[in-house]
Amino acid sequence: AAIMERLDRGEFLLAESLVSLRDRAMAQLTPPEEDPHTVAGWLINARLSGVRGNLDQAIAWSRQAIATTEQNNWPDLQAHSLMAGGRIAYSRGEFQISQQWLLKAIDIFQQLDERLLVAHCRQLCAEPLQKTGDIEGGRAQVEAACQEYLEIGDAMGLGSTHLCLSAFALTQGDLASAQQEALIAREY
């Protein structure tokens, strides 16, 4: 929690120091592949590497986390690993991989009844779908996310999805719909 707090605050040097301390302590406890806390640490390392601009290292941490969570049947951590990896793959321009991982994360989060995370992944998945030419698939994911946010009462999520829908309308030259979605987003 302390590491994530430092990352969220932009205190990257302190976060790196805490990661180093955590890694040394974890190495003395159990083999890495047998402890979900180690995998959670790899996801922190992936995020920190991404923030630092080292996307090759970030994707390596993500791949390691995804493989380990699949082998150990840790669905919650697997879905989080896939979501993190999907974001990083997108940043690397690996849109097909991003799309595959995010869609798989959606499936797992649905099985776990994690509706907020389903909505979040759906919204994230829209961009790689759009980049691979599936504009309607991307729009459908955002619309599904919007519905999910509406049902769970997440106003910020609703505003964000309406902004995404506005962007989709703009890319298709539909200025009236883009303006309407932007106005709806402003209400949230």
C-alpha positions, 0 to 999 in steps of 0.5 A: 500500500505504501508503494502504491501511495508513493506511485500515485503521488509521483514519488518515484524515487521513494517508491523504488526504494520501497520496492527494493526493500520489499524485494529483499524481504520477499526473497527470504520468505518463499519461492516467488512463484508460490506467493501471490504477494510476489506477483503483486510486487511484479505488477508494482515493478511493471507500473514503476518501469512504465512510469520511468519509460522502460516499457520493455521491462514493464512488459516483461514484469507483466508477462511474468505476472500473467504466466505465474497467475495462470499457472497457479490459478489465481484469477483475481491477480490474473485479471489484474495482471492482464489489465496492467499488461494490456495497458503496457502493451497498448503503450508499446503499440502492441494493439492486438496483444493489448486487446486480447489481454483486456478482453480476457481480463473482462471475462475473469472480472465478470466471473468474479462479479467485479463490475467496476473493474469490468467497466474499467477494462471495457473502457480501456479495451476500446482504444486497442480495438479502434487501433486495430480497425474495429471501431464499432467493437470499440464503441460497443465496449465503451457503451457497455462500460457506460451501462455498467457505470450507470448500474453501479452508480459511478458518476466519474466513470459515466463522465469518462465514458461519455467523453470516449463516446464523444471522441468516437463520434469525432473520429467519424465526423459526427460533430453533433453527436460528439457535442452531445456526448461532451455535454452529457459528460460535463454533467458528471 
